[in-house]
Amino acid sequence: MSTVIHRWVEAARAGANPRVVRRAPSGWIVLGDPQVVRGYALLLPDPVVPHLNALTGDARARFFEDLGLLGDALLEVTGAARMNYELLGNLEPALHAHVFPRSLDEPEALRTKPIWSYAWDQAPAFDAAAHAPLREALRAALEGRLPPE
């Protein structure tokens, strides 16, 4: 099966995915598109698996360790109040984790709602040049947290 997740991971391996922040032991850290909130990122497993329950033992533990470290780095880079983590897989049936920095300055009507309440079609699309400073800041924040690439 080929999903968007499979294609993103293949592009990351080939050095052709501009959203890649860096390789992690369990997969790839990429910026989300659109940037519905500044710093929205994903962790994509490599190799791609259909769902979390396909990972066992050390592989499962490493995926969650990398996910937490990504959240730590995003807290540092964005100054967010908290992180929201979501593993869905209904639309793209391959494991991938969404990480959303949530801030106290979000509109009051949306601050405590799920991120899917936002108008995604009005959010800024990922732009390699415009989001390069965010990508580089996140890469730098991950350097001391993840093993060398």
N, CA, C and O atoms as CSV, one atom per row, in Angstrom:
chain,resi,resn,atom,element,x,y,z
A,1,MET,N,N,0.847,-1.180,0.000
A,1,MET,CA,C,0.000,0.000,0.000
A,1,MET,C,C,0.890,1.240,0.000
A,1,MET,O,O,1.924,1.284,0.667
A,2,SER,N,N,0.469,2.235,-0.757
A,2,SER,CA,C,1.207,3.493,-0.784
A,2,SER,C,C,0.284,4.613,-0.306
A,2,SER,O,O,-0.760,4.887,-0.898
A,3,THR,N,N,0.703,5.243,0.776
A,3,THR,CA,C,-0.053,6.364,1.326
A,3,THR,C,C,0.794,7.626,1.192
A,3,THR,O,O,1.947,7.566,0.764
A,4,VAL,N,N,0.218,8.760,1.559
A,4,VAL,CA,C,0.994,9.995,1.611
A,4,VAL,C,C,2.188,9.807,2.547
A,4,VAL,O,O,3.278,10.309,2.273
A,5,ILE,N,N,1.987,9.092,3.636
A,5,ILE,CA,C,3.069,8.868,4.598
A,5,ILE,C,C,4.205,8.098,3.925
A,5,ILE,O,O,5.372,8.458,4.084
A,6,HIS,N,N,3.880,7.045,3.179
A,6,HIS,CA,C,4.906,6.302,2.439
A,6,HIS,C,C,5.669,7.227,1.490
A,6,HIS,O,O,6.898,7.178,1.425
A,7,ARG,N,N,4.947,8.059,0.764
A,7,ARG,CA,C,5.595,8.951,-0.207
A,7,ARG,C,C,6.469,9.985,0.490
A,7,ARG,O,O,7.557,10.292,0.003
A,8,TRP,N,N,6.015,10.536,1.633
A,8,TRP,CA,C,6.817,11.512,2.372
A,8,TRP,C,C,8.099,10.868,2.885
A,8,TRP,O,O,9.165,11.481,2.827
A,9,VAL,N,N,8.006,9.635,3.387
A,9,VAL,CA,C,9.193,8.948,3.900
A,9,VAL,C,C,10.155,8.637,2.753
A,9,VAL,O,O,11.365,8.817,2.897
A,10,GLU,N,N,9.633,8.176,1.623
A,10,GLU,CA,C,10.500,7.919,0.463
A,10,GLU,C,C,11.215,9.199,0.033
A,10,GLU,O,O,12.410,9.174,-0.264
A,11,ALA,N,N,10.485,10.318,-0.001
A,11,ALA,CA,C,11.097,11.603,-0.373
A,11,ALA,C,C,12.138,12.033,0.664
A,11,ALA,O,O,13.181,12.579,0.305
A,12,ALA,N,N,11.860,11.788,1.945
A,12,ALA,CA,C,12.824,12.133,2.995
A,12,ALA,C,C,14.104,11.328,2.818
A,12,ALA,O,O,15.202,11.878,2.910
A,13,ARG,N,N,13.972,10.045,2.567
A,13,ARG,CA,C,15.158,9.192,2.347
A,13,ARG,C,C,15.993,9.700,1.175
A,13,ARG,O,O,17.222,9.642,1.203
A,14,ALA,N,N,15.302,10.202,0.136
A,14,ALA,CA,C,15.980,10.668,-1.077
A,14,ALA,C,C,16.492,12.101,-0.946
A,14,ALA,O,O,17.118,12.622,-1.869
A,15,GLY,N,N,16.228,12.742,0.195
A,15,GLY,CA,C,16.638,14.136,0.377
A,15,GLY,C,C,15.795,15.092,-0.437
A,15,GLY,O,O,16.241,16.191,-0.768
A,16,ALA,N,N,14.571,14.682,-0.767
A,16,ALA,CA,C,13.706,15.476,-1.639
A,16,ALA,C,C,12.441,15.971,-0.949
A,16,ALA,O,O,11.503,16.399,-1.622
A,17,ASN,N,N,12.397,15.923,0.365
A,17,ASN,CA,C,11.226,16.416,1.100
A,17,ASN,C,C,11.636,17.700,1.820
A,17,ASN,O,O,12.342,17.638,2.827
A,18,PRO,N,N,11.202,18.870,1.319
A,18,PRO,CA,C,11.641,20.135,1.915
A,18,PRO,C,C,11.110,20.367,3.326
A,18,PRO,O,O,11.589,21.264,4.020
A,19,ARG,N,N,10.146,19.589,3.758
A,19,ARG,CA,C,9.577,19.759,5.098
A,19,ARG,C,C,10.383,19.035,6.171
A,19,ARG,O,O,10.114,19.197,7.361
A,20,VAL,N,N,11.366,18.240,5.761
A,20,VAL,CA,C,12.168,17.479,6.733
A,20,VAL,C,C,12.947,18.422,7.633
A,20,VAL,O,O,13.641,19.327,7.171
A,21,VAL,N,N,12.814,18.187,8.916
A,21,VAL,CA,C,13.619,18.872,9.920
A,21,VAL,C,C,14.893,18.064,10.133
A,21,VAL,O,O,16.001,18.596,10.057
A,22,ARG,N,N,14.718,16.759,10.405
A,22,ARG,CA,C,15.864,15.866,10.559
A,22,ARG,C,C,15.397,14.434,10.746
A,22,ARG,O,O,14.218,14.162,10.973
A,23,ARG,N,N,16.355,13.534,10.643
A,23,ARG,CA,C,16.121,12.113,10.902
A,23,ARG,C,C,16.127,11.924,12.408
A,23,ARG,O,O,16.903,12.556,13.125
A,24,ALA,N,N,15.260,11.055,12.873
A,24,ALA,CA,C,15.226,10.629,14.269
A,24,ALA,C,C,15.460,9.120,14.274
A,24,ALA,O,O,15.287,8.481,13.236
A,25,PRO,N,N,15.840,8.539,15.390
A,25,PRO,CA,C,16.059,7.091,15.404
A,25,PRO,C,C,14.859,6.274,14.912
A,25,PRO,O,O,15.032,5.224,14.292
A,26,SER,N,N,13.651,6.756,15.188
A,26,SER,CA,C,12.462,5.997,14.782
A,26,SER,C,C,11.900,6.403,13.426
A,26,SER,O,O,11.026,5.715,12.898
A,27,GLY,N,N,12.378,7.500,12.851
A,27,GLY,CA,C,11.803,7.938,11.579
A,27,GLY,C,C,12.235,9.338,11.198
A,27,GLY,O,O,13.408,9.692,11.319
A,28,TRP,N,N,11.292,10.123,10.743
A,28,TRP,CA,C,11.562,11.465,10.227
A,28,TRP,C,C,10.682,12.494,10.910
A,28,TRP,O,O,9.488,12.270,11.110
A,29,ILE,N,N,11.276,13.617,11.264
A,29,ILE,CA,C,10.542,14.755,11.807
A,29,ILE,C,C,10.361,15.740,10.667
A,29,ILE,O,O,11.330,16.156,10.032
A,30,VAL,N,N,9.106,16.113,10.411
A,30,VAL,CA,C,8.796,17.040,9.323
A,30,VAL,C,C,7.859,18.119,9.830
A,30,VAL,O,O,7.116,17.908,10.789
A,31,LEU,N,N,7.895,19.273,9.184
A,31,LEU,CA,C,6.926,20.324,9.492
A,31,LEU,C,C,5.615,20.011,8.780
A,31,LEU,O,O,5.603,19.462,7.678
A,32,GLY,N,N,4.520,20.369,9.429
A,32,GLY,CA,C,3.201,20.111,8.872
A,32,GLY,C,C,2.815,21.124,7.818
A,32,GLY,O,O,3.339,22.236,7.769
A,33,ASP,N,N,1.899,20.717,6.988
A,33,ASP,CA,C,1.362,21.564,5.929
A,33,ASP,C,C,-0.137,21.360,5.882
A,33,ASP,O,O,-0.621,20.272,5.571
A,34,PRO,N,N,-0.876,22.436,6.200
A,34,PRO,CA,C,-0.441,23.801,6.458
A,34,PRO,C,C,0.030,23.969,7.900
A,34,PRO,O,O,-0.169,23.092,8.741
A,35,GLN,N,N,0.651,25.102,8.162
A,35,GLN,CA,C,1.100,25.435,9.519
A,35,GLN,C,C,-0.090,26.052,10.258
A,35,GLN,O,O,-0.138,27.259,10.494
A,36,VAL,N,N,-1.033,25.206,10.612
A,36,VAL,CA,C,-2.266,25.656,11.255
A,36,VAL,C,C,-1.970,26.363,12.575
A,36,VAL,O,O,-2.677,27.298,12.950
A,37,VAL,N,N,-0.953,25.931,13.264
A,37,VAL,CA,C,-0.350,26.665,14.372
A,37,VAL,C,C,1.151,26.614,14.130
A,37,VAL,O,O,1.675,25.623,13.621
A,38,ARG,N,N,1.832,27.682,14.495
A,38,ARG,CA,C,3.275,27.753,14.245
A,38,ARG,C,C,3.988,26.608,14.957
A,38,ARG,O,O,3.872,26.439,16.171
A,39,GLY,N,N,4.723,25.834,14.177
A,39,GLY,CA,C,5.476,24.728,14.731
A,39,GLY,C,C,4.827,23.372,14.562
A,39,GLY,O,O,5.405,22.363,14.963
A,40,TYR,N,N,3.635,23.321,13.976
A,40,TYR,CA,C,2.983,22.028,13.744
A,40,TYR,C,C,3.959,21.100,13.027
A,40,TYR,O,O,4.493,21.430,11.968
A,41,ALA,N,N,4.178,19.934,13.628
A,41,ALA,CA,C,5.144,18.977,13.081
A,41,ALA,C,C,4.578,17.568,13.171
A,41,ALA,O,O,3.589,17.316,13.859
A,42,LEU,N,N,5.227,16.665,12.461
A,42,LEU,CA,C,4.843,15.262,12.486
A,42,LEU,C,C,6.077,14.396,12.673
A,42,LEU,O,O,7.187,14.779,12.304
A,43,LEU,N,N,5.863,13.220,13.251
A,43,LEU,CA,C,6.873,12.185,13.313
A,43,LEU,C,C,6.373,11.042,12.440
A,43,LEU,O,O,5.301,10.485,12.675
A,44,LEU,N,N,7.172,10.701,11.427
A,44,LEU,CA,C,6.833,9.639,10.478
A,44,LEU,C,C,7.769,8.463,10.719
A,44,LEU,O,O,8.986,8.643,10.678
A,45,PRO,N,N,7.248,7.269,10.968
A,45,PRO,CA,C,8.142,6.145,11.227
A,45,PRO,C,C,8.853,5.695,9.952
A,45,PRO,O,O,8.310,5.805,8.853
A,46,ASP,N,N,10.054,5.197,10.111
A,46,ASP,CA,C,10.798,4.618,8.999
A,46,ASP,C,C,11.475,3.355,9.510
A,46,ASP,O,O,12.421,3.440,10.293
A,47,PRO,N,N,11.009,2.184,9.080
A,47,PRO,CA,C,10.063,1.967,7.987
A,47,PRO,C,C,8.633,2.283,8.406
A,47,PRO,O,O,8.280,2.248,9.584
A,48,VAL,N,N,7.818,2.596,7.388
A,48,VAL,CA,C,6.405,2.894,7.613
A,48,VAL,C,C,5.700,1.608,8.039
A,48,VAL,O,O,5.926,0.537,7.476
A,49,VAL,N,N,4.850,1.743,9.039
A,49,VAL,CA,C,4.020,0.625,9.514
A,49,VAL,C,C,2.568,1.076,9.480
A,49,VAL,O,O,2.299,2.277,9.479
A,50,PRO,N,N,1.624,0.136,9.454
A,50,PRO,CA,C,0.225,0.525,9.305
A,50,PRO,C,C,-0.373,1.271,10.501
A,50,PRO,O,O,-1.247,2.120,10.322
A,51,HIS,N,N,0.086,0.967,11.709
A,51,HIS,CA,C,-0.479,1.592,12.905
A,51,HIS,C,C,0.438,1.323,14.088
A,51,HIS,O,O,1.360,0.512,14.002
A,52,LEU,N,N,0.179,2.003,15.179
A,52,LEU,CA,C,1.029,1.891,16.367
A,52,LEU,C,C,1.164,0.450,16.840
A,52,LEU,O,O,2.237,0.044,17.287
A,53,ASN,N,N,0.100,-0.316,16.749
A,53,ASN,CA,C,0.122,-1.677,17.268
A,53,ASN,C,C,0.997,-2.613,16.448
A,53,ASN,O,O,1.237,-3.752,16.849
A,54,ALA,N,N,1.476,-2.136,15.291
A,54,ALA,CA,C,2.418,-2.918,14.492
A,54,ALA,C,C,3.837,-2.786,15.031
A,54,ALA,O,O,4.715,-3.571,14.673
A,55,LEU,N,N,4.066,-1.793,15.895
A,55,LEU,CA,C,5.369,-1.633,16.541
A,55,LEU,C,C,5.347,-2.382,17.871
A,55,LEU,O,O,4.338,-2.388,18.576
A,56,THR,N,N,6.449,-3.002,18.194
A,56,THR,CA,C,6.534,-3.704,19.478
A,56,THR,C,C,7.845,-3.359,20.164
A,56,THR,O,O,8.774,-2.847,19.540
A,57,GLY,N,N,7.902,-3.639,21.425
A,57,GLY,CA,C,9.129,-3.540,22.201
A,57,GLY,C,C,9.896,-2.250,22.016
A,57,GLY,O,O,9.357,-1.157,22.190
A,58,ASP,N,N,11.175,-2.392,21.657
A,58,ASP,CA,C,12.062,-1.242,21.533
A,58,ASP,C,C,11.611,-0.265,20.457
A,58,ASP,O,O,11.758,0.946,20.623
A,59,ALA,N,N,11.061,-0.775,19.350
A,59,ALA,CA,C,10.620,0.117,18.264
A,59,ALA,C,C,9.473,1.009,18.736
A,59,ALA,O,O,9.443,2.200,18.423
A,60,ARG,N,N,8.547,0.448,19.474
A,60,ARG,CA,C,7.436,1.248,20.001
A,60,ARG,C,C,7.945,2.261,21.021
A,60,ARG,O,O,7.559,3.429,20.983
A,61,ALA,N,N,8.799,1.822,21.921
A,61,ALA,CA,C,9.356,2.722,22.934
A,61,ALA,C,C,10.138,3.853,22.278
A,61,ALA,O,O,10.036,5.003,22.707
A,62,ARG,N,N,10.914,3.545,21.245
A,62,ARG,CA,C,11.721,4.565,20.573
A,62,ARG,C,C,10.833,5.584,19.866
A,62,ARG,O,O,11.134,6.778,19.879
A,63,PHE,N,N,9.741,5.128,19.250
A,63,PHE,CA,C,8.823,6.058,18.581
A,63,PHE,C,C,8.268,7.053,19.599
A,63,PHE,O,O,8.244,8.256,19.342
A,64,PHE,N,N,7.828,6.560,20.740
A,64,PHE,CA,C,7.287,7.463,21.758
A,64,PHE,C,C,8.373,8.337,22.380
A,64,PHE,O,O,8.108,9.491,22.716
A,65,GLU,N,N,9.580,7.817,22.539
A,65,GLU,CA,C,10.684,8.645,23.044
A,65,GLU,C,C,10.957,9.795,22.075
A,65,GLU,O,O,11.080,10.946,22.494
A,66,ASP,N,N,11.052,9.484,20.777
A,66,ASP,CA,C,11.293,10.527,19.779
A,66,ASP,C,C,10.148,11.533,19.744
A,66,ASP,O,O,10.380,12.730,19.574
A,67,LEU,N,N,8.923,11.062,19.902
A,67,LEU,CA,C,7.762,11.950,19.911
A,67,LEU,C,C,7.839,12.930,21.080
A,67,LEU,O,O,7.581,14.122,20.911
A,68,GLY,N,N,8.189,12.436,22.253
A,68,GLY,CA,C,8.335,13.309,23.418
A,68,GLY,C,C,9.465,14.309,23.252
A,68,GLY,O,O,9.334,15.467,23.650
A,69,LEU,N,N,10.576,13.871,22.666
A,69,LEU,CA,C,11.709,14.776,22.440
A,69,LEU,C,C,11.354,15.851,21.421
A,69,LEU,O,O,11.780,16.998,21.555
A,70,LEU,N,N,10.580,15.491,20.409
A,70,LEU,CA,C,10.083,16.485,19.455
A,70,LEU,C,C,9.226,17.513,20.187
A,70,LEU,O,O,9.366,18.713,19.950
A,71,GLY,N,N,8.352,17.065,21.064
A,71,GLY,CA,C,7.531,17.987,21.846
A,71,GLY,C,C,8.370,18.898,22.722
A,71,GLY,O,O,8.081,20.090,22.826
A,72,ASP,N,N,9.410,18.357,23.357
A,72,ASP,CA,C,10.305,19.175,24.177
A,72,ASP,C,C,10.945,20.277,23.337
A,72,ASP,O,O,11.000,21.434,23.755
A,73,ALA,N,N,11.426,19.911,22.154
A,73,ALA,CA,C,12.076,20.888,21.278
A,73,ALA,C,C,11.079,21.935,20.798
A,73,ALA,O,O,11.417,23.116,20.711
A,74,LEU,N,N,9.866,21.521,20.488
A,74,LEU,CA,C,8.853,22.486,20.045
A,74,LEU,C,C,8.468,23.449,21.164
A,74,LEU,O,O,8.242,24.632,20.913
A,75,LEU,N,N,8.394,22.951,22.396
A,75,LEU,CA,C,8.131,23.848,23.525
A,75,LEU,C,C,9.198,24.930,23.602
A,75,LEU,O,O,8.891,26.105,23.802
A,76,GLU,N,N,10.453,24.526,23.442
A,76,GLU,CA,C,11.564,25.469,23.498
A,76,GLU,C,C,11.490,26.482,22.359
A,76,GLU,O,O,11.650,27.681,22.589
A,77,VAL,N,N,11.251,26.022,21.150
A,77,VAL,CA,C,11.299,26.882,19.964
A,77,VAL,C,C,10.093,27.811,19.872
A,77,VAL,O,O,10.231,28.974,19.491
A,78,THR,N,N,8.916,27.304,20.217
A,78,THR,CA,C,7.696,28.100,20.029
A,78,THR,C,C,7.255,28.858,21.267
A,78,THR,O,O,6.479,29.808,21.158
A,79,GLY,N,N,7.729,28.461,22.442
A,79,GLY,CA,C,7.250,29.081,23.671
A,79,GLY,C,C,5.807,28.714,23.983
A,79,GLY,O,O,5.135,29.419,24.736
A,80,ALA,N,N,5.327,27.617,23.409
A,80,ALA,CA,C,3.945,27.183,23.611
A,80,ALA,C,C,3.685,26.841,25.076
A,80,ALA,O,O,4.613,26.571,25.838
A,81,ALA,N,N,2.425,26.858,25.451
A,81,ALA,CA,C,2.021,26.507,26.805
A,81,ALA,C,C,1.978,24.996,26.997
A,81,ALA,O,O,2.204,24.493,28.097
A,82,ARG,N,N,1.683,24.278,25.911
A,82,ARG,CA,C,1.581,22.818,25.975
A,82,ARG,C,C,1.634,22.240,24.574
A,82,ARG,O,O,1.529,22.968,23.586
A,83,MET,N,N,1.793,20.949,24.496
A,83,MET,CA,C,1.777,20.236,23.223
A,83,MET,C,C,0.537,19.353,23.172
A,83,MET,O,O,0.139,18.771,24.180
A,84,ASN,N,N,-0.064,19.258,22.005
A,84,ASN,CA,C,-1.109,18.268,21.755
A,84,ASN,C,C,-0.521,17.243,20.793
A,84,ASN,O,O,0.129,17.597,19.809
A,85,TYR,N,N,-0.758,15.976,21.090
A,85,TYR,CA,C,-0.253,14.867,20.279
A,85,TYR,C,C,-1.449,14.078,19.764
A,85,TYR,O,O,-2.384,13.796,20.514
A,86,GLU,N,N,-1.415,13.724,18.488
A,86,GLU,CA,C,-2.505,12.926,17.933
A,86,GLU,C,C,-1.956,11.877,16.979
A,86,GLU,O,O,-1.107,12.162,16.134
A,87,LEU,N,N,-2.459,10.658,17.133
A,87,LEU,CA,C,-2.190,9.566,16.211
A,87,LEU,C,C,-3.546,9.129,15.688
A,87,LEU,O,O,-4.351,8.574,16.435
A,88,LEU,N,N,-3.803,9.373,14.417
A,88,LEU,CA,C,-5.118,9.087,13.865
A,88,LEU,C,C,-5.035,7.925,12.878
A,88,LEU,O,O,-5.268,6.778,13.261
A,89,GLY,N,N,-4.711,8.199,11.626
A,89,GLY,CA,C,-4.546,7.132,10.648
A,89,GLY,C,C,-5.800,6.706,9.928
A,89,GLY,O,O,-5.781,5.708,9.207
A,90,ASN,N,N,-6.892,7.429,10.096
A,90,ASN,CA,C,-8.123,7.061,9.405
A,90,ASN,C,C,-8.075,7.429,7.926
A,90,ASN,O,O,-8.494,6.647,7.073
A,91,LEU,N,N,-7.568,8.610,7.627
A,91,LEU,CA,C,-7.481,9.071,6.242
A,91,LEU,C,C,-6.260,8.484,5.547
A,91,LEU,O,O,-6.354,8.013,4.413
A,92,GLU,N,N,-5.134,8.509,6.214
A,92,GLU,CA,C,-3.889,7.922,5.700
A,92,GLU,C,C,-3.545,6.745,6.610
A,92,GLU,O,O,-2.970,6.941,7.680
A,93,PRO,N,N,-3.890,5.525,6.197
A,93,PRO,CA,C,-3.715,4.362,7.080
A,93,PRO,C,C,-2.272,3.896,7.205
A,93,PRO,O,O,-1.912,2.792,6.797
A,94,ALA,N,N,-1.463,4.768,7.780
A,94,ALA,CA,C,-0.071,4.464,8.107
A,94,ALA,C,C,0.261,5.275,9.348
A,94,ALA,O,O,-0.192,6.411,9.489
A,95,LEU,N,N,1.041,4.704,10.238
A,95,LEU,CA,C,1.376,5.392,11.482
A,95,LEU,C,C,2.052,6.727,11.198
A,95,LEU,O,O,2.986,6.811,10.399
A,96,HIS,N,N,1.575,7.746,11.851
A,96,HIS,CA,C,2.212,9.070,11.864
A,96,HIS,C,C,1.630,9.811,13.049
A,96,HIS,O,O,0.455,9.650,13.379
A,97,ALA,N,N,2.454,10.624,13.689
A,97,ALA,CA,C,2.024,11.357,14.875
A,97,ALA,C,C,2.069,12.852,14.589
A,97,ALA,O,O,3.082,13.376,14.126
A,98,HIS,N,N,0.964,13.528,14.868
A,98,HIS,CA,C,0.867,14.978,14.742
A,98,HIS,C,C,1.243,15.605,16.077
A,98,HIS,O,O,0.849,15.109,17.133
A,99,VAL,N,N,2.004,16.695,16.033
A,99,VAL,CA,C,2.379,17.411,17.253
A,99,VAL,C,C,2.032,18.879,17.037
A,99,VAL,O,O,2.535,19.525,16.118
A,100,PHE,N,N,1.159,19.392,17.905
A,100,PHE,CA,C,0.652,20.758,17.774
A,100,PHE,C,C,1.022,21.595,18.991
A,100,PHE,O,O,0.544,21.320,20.091
A,101,PRO,N,N,1.873,22.621,18.814
A,101,PRO,CA,C,2.113,23.556,19.912
A,101,PRO,C,C,0.837,24.372,20.154
A,101,PRO,O,O,0.273,24.941,19.219
A,102,ARG,N,N,0.394,24.424,21.391
A,102,ARG,CA,C,-0.800,25.200,21.726
A,102,ARG,C,C,-0.376,26.359,22.629
A,102,ARG,O,O,0.379,26.186,23.585
A,103,SER,N,N,-0.881,27.528,22.298
A,103,SER,CA,C,-0.453,28.755,22.963
A,103,SER,C,C,-1.602,29.439,23.680
A,103,SER,O,O,-2.766,29.282,23.314
A,104,LEU,N,N,-1.255,30.200,24.706
A,104,LEU,CA,C,-2.265,30.947,25.451
A,104,LEU,C,C,-2.808,32.128,24.661
A,104,LEU,O,O,-3.844,32.688,25.019
A,105,ASP,N,N,-2.116,32.517,23.584
A,105,ASP,CA,C,-2.596,33.649,22.786
A,105,ASP,C,C,-3.457,33.210,21.601
A,105,ASP,O,O,-3.764,34.019,20.725
A,106,GLU,N,N,-3.847,31.935,21.568
A,106,GLU,CA,C,-4.782,31.486,20.529
A,106,GLU,C,C,-6.125,32.181,20.768
A,106,GLU,O,O,-6.421,32.572,21.897
A,107,PRO,N,N,-6.935,32.338,19.728
A,107,PRO,CA,C,-8.266,32.928,19.925
A,107,PRO,C,C,-9.033,32.163,21.006
A,107,PRO,O,O,-9.031,30.932,21.031
A,108,GLU,N,N,-9.675,32.894,21.879
A,108,GLU,CA,C,-10.353,32.271,23.018
A,108,GLU,C,C,-11.339,31.189,22.594
A,108,GLU,O,O,-11.465,30.164,23.263
A,109,ALA,N,N,-12.031,31.415,21.496
A,109,ALA,CA,C,-13.025,30.443,21.026
A,109,ALA,C,C,-12.388,29.128,20.573
A,109,ALA,O,O,-13.076,28.112,20.476
A,110,LEU,N,N,-11.087,29.135,20.295
A,110,LEU,CA,C,-10.408,27.931,19.800
A,110,LEU,C,C,-9.403,27.347,20.787
A,110,LEU,O,O,-8.984,26.199,20.637
A,111,ARG,N,N,-9.017,28.117,21.782
A,111,ARG,CA,C,-7.916,27.755,22.681
A,111,ARG,C,C,-8.075,26.378,23.322
A,111,ARG,O,O,-7.090,25.654,23.468
A,112,THR,N,N,-9.276,26.007,23.701
A,112,THR,CA,C,-9.476,24.729,24.376
A,112,THR,C,C,-10.132,23.677,23.477
A,112,THR,O,O,-10.490,22.594,23.939
A,113,LYS,N,N,-10.282,23.997,22.225
A,113,LYS,CA,C,-10.914,23.068,21.282
A,113,LYS,C,C,-9.845,22.217,20.597
A,113,LYS,O,O,-8.669,22.580,20.589
A,114,PRO,N,N,-10.258,21.085,20.023
A,114,PRO,CA,C,-9.314,20.301,19.228
A,114,PRO,C,C,-8.789,21.140,18.058
A,114,PRO,O,O,-9.495,22.006,17.542
A,115,ILE,N,N,-7.575,20.880,17.655
A,115,ILE,CA,C,-6.941,21.646,16.590
A,115,ILE,C,C,-7.736,21.561,15.292
A,115,ILE,O,O,-7.644,22.447,14.442
A,116,TRP,N,N,-8.503,20.512,15.143
A,116,TRP,CA,C,-9.279,20.321,13.911
A,116,TRP,C,C,-10.417,21.331,13.827
A,116,TRP,O,O,-11.082,21.407,12.794
A,117,SER,N,N,-10.663,22.112,14.884
A,117,SER,CA,C,-11.676,23.173,14.862
A,117,SER,C,C,-11.194,24.398,14.091
A,117,SER,O,O,-12.003,25.233,13.687
A,118,TYR,N,N,-9.901,24.510,13.888
A,118,TYR,CA,C,-9.336,25.634,13.133
A,118,TYR,C,C,-9.730,25.545,11.658
A,118,TYR,O,O,-10.078,24.470,11.168
A,119,ALA,N,N,-9.676,26.664,10.964
A,119,ALA,CA,C,-9.935,26.714,9.519
A,119,ALA,C,C,-8.642,26.340,8.790
A,119,ALA,O,O,-7.846,27.214,8.445
A,120,TRP,N,N,-8.440,25.067,8.562
A,120,TRP,CA,C,-7.206,24.586,7.954
A,120,TRP,C,C,-6.998,25.154,6.557
A,120,TRP,O,O,-5.863,25.366,6.131
A,121,ASP,N,N,-8.084,25.398,5.849
A,121,ASP,CA,C,-7.954,25.930,4.487
A,121,ASP,C,C,-7.497,27.387,4.476
A,121,ASP,O,O,-7.146,27.917,3.422
A,122,GLN,N,N,-7.498,28.033,5.631
A,122,GLN,CA,C,-7.035,29.422,5.729
A,122,GLN,C,C,-5.664,29.540,6.399
A,122,GLN,O,O,-5.117,30.637,6.513
A,123,ALA,N,N,-5.122,28.425,6.834
A,123,ALA,CA,C,-3.813,28.434,7.505
A,123,ALA,C,C,-2.701,28.600,6.473
A,123,ALA,O,O,-2.866,28.217,5.315
A,124,PRO,N,N,-1.566,29.172,6.888
A,124,PRO,CA,C,-0.452,29.346,5.950
A,124,PRO,C,C,0.087,27.996,5.457
A,124,PRO,O,O,0.406,27.114,6.253
A,125,ALA,N,N,0.179,27.857,4.148
A,125,ALA,CA,C,0.761,26.652,3.558
A,125,ALA,C,C,2.245,26.601,3.899
A,125,ALA,O,O,2.885,27.638,4.072
A,126,PHE,N,N,2.787,25.398,3.995
A,126,PHE,CA,C,4.219,25.276,4.207
A,126,PHE,C,C,4.934,25.884,3.017
A,126,PHE,O,O,4.587,25.622,1.866
A,127,ASP,N,N,5.931,26.693,3.305
A,127,ASP,CA,C,6.765,27.319,2.289
A,127,ASP,C,C,8.216,27.121,2.721
A,127,ASP,O,O,8.622,27.587,3.786
A,128,ALA,N,N,8.990,26.431,1.892
A,128,ALA,CA,C,10.362,26.068,2.276
A,128,ALA,C,C,11.185,27.284,2.676
A,128,ALA,O,O,11.935,27.226,3.650
A,129,ALA,N,N,11.058,28.383,1.939
A,129,ALA,CA,C,11.854,29.570,2.256
A,129,ALA,C,C,11.310,30.283,3.491
A,129,ALA,O,O,12.072,30.640,4.389
A,130,ALA,N,N,10.008,30.489,3.536
A,130,ALA,CA,C,9.406,31.221,4.651
A,130,ALA,C,C,9.543,30.464,5.969
A,130,ALA,O,O,9.686,31.081,7.024
A,131,HIS,N,N,9.502,29.134,5.918
A,131,HIS,CA,C,9.559,28.340,7.144
A,131,HIS,C,C,10.962,27.820,7.456
A,131,HIS,O,O,11.142,27.049,8.399
A,132,ALA,N,N,11.961,28.242,6.664
A,132,ALA,CA,C,13.346,27.811,6.923
A,132,ALA,C,C,13.822,28.203,8.321
A,132,ALA,O,O,14.446,27.374,8.983
A,133,PRO,N,N,13.563,29.425,8.809
A,133,PRO,CA,C,14.029,29.756,10.173
A,133,PRO,C,C,13.400,28.851,11.248
A,133,PRO,O,O,14.077,28.451,12.196
A,134,LEU,N,N,12.130,28.538,11.100
A,134,LEU,CA,C,11.467,27.634,12.044
A,134,LEU,C,C,12.085,26.239,11.954
A,134,LEU,O,O,12.385,25.625,12.977
A,135,ARG,N,N,12.274,25.744,10.744
A,135,ARG,CA,C,12.868,24.420,10.537
A,135,ARG,C,C,14.271,24.361,11.155
A,135,ARG,O,O,14.616,23.385,11.821
A,136,GLU,N,N,15.070,25.397,10.936
A,136,GLU,CA,C,16.441,25.412,11.460
A,136,GLU,C,C,16.459,25.541,12.984
A,136,GLU,O,O,17.281,24.908,13.645
A,137,ALA,N,N,15.567,26.348,13.543
A,137,ALA,CA,C,15.491,26.476,15.001
A,137,ALA,C,C,15.096,25.147,15.637
A,137,ALA,O,O,15.640,24.764,16.673
A,138,LEU,N,N,14.151,24.446,15.018
A,138,LEU,CA,C,13.730,23.153,15.542
A,138,LEU,C,C,14.861,22.134,15.395
A,138,LEU,O,O,15.106,21.346,16.308
A,139,ARG,N,N,15.542,22.148,14.265
A,139,ARG,CA,C,16.688,21.246,14.067
A,139,ARG,C,C,17.739,21.485,15.161
A,139,ARG,O,O,18.268,20.536,15.740
A,140,ALA,N,N,18.030,22.750,15.433
A,140,ALA,CA,C,19.026,23.079,16.457
A,140,ALA,C,C,18.564,22.621,17.837
A,140,ALA,O,O,19.370,22.119,18.620
A,141,ALA,N,N,17.286,22.785,18.144
A,141,ALA,CA,C,16.768,22.370,19.451
A,141,ALA,C,C,16.785,20.855,19.611
A,141,ALA,O,O,16.850,20.350,20.731
A,142,LEU,N,N,16.728,20.139,18.513
A,142,LEU,CA,C,16.757,18.671,18.562
A,142,LEU,C,C,18.176,18.121,18.662
A,142,LEU,O,O,18.368,16.974,19.065
A,143,GLU,N,N,19.166,18.925,18.298
A,143,GLU,CA,C,20.555,18.444,18.260
A,143,GLU,C,C,21.022,17.850,19.586
A,143,GLU,O,O,21.661,16.798,19.584
A,144,GLY,N,N,20.738,18.461,20.669
A,144,GLY,CA,C,21.176,17.922,21.957
A,144,GLY,C,C,20.269,16.856,22.514
A,144,GLY,O,O,20.588,16.222,23.520
A,145,ARG,N,N,19.135,16.654,21.865
A,145,ARG,CA,C,18.164,15.708,22.380
A,145,ARG,C,C,18.213,14.354,21.654
A,145,ARG,O,O,18.025,13.307,22.274
A,146,LEU,N,N,18.463,14.383,20.359
A,146,LEU,CA,C,18.502,13.159,19.571
A,146,LEU,C,C,19.944,12.801,19.241
A,146,LEU,O,O,20.808,13.677,19.212
A,147,PRO,N,N,20.211,11.530,18.993
A,147,PRO,CA,C,21.571,11.153,18.603
A,147,PRO,C,C,21.956,11.809,17.278
A,147,PRO,O,O,21.078,12.198,16.508
A,148,PRO,N,N,23.237,11.935,17.005
A,148,PRO,CA,C,23.657,12.530,15.719
A,148,PRO,C,C,23.054,11.774,14.548
A,148,PRO,O,O,22.848,10.561,14.601
A,149,GLU,N,N,22.777,12.527,13.482
A,149,GLU,CA,C,22.188,11.896,12.291
A,149,GLU,C,C,23.189,11.010,11.600
A,149,GLU,O,O,22.871,10.397,10.581
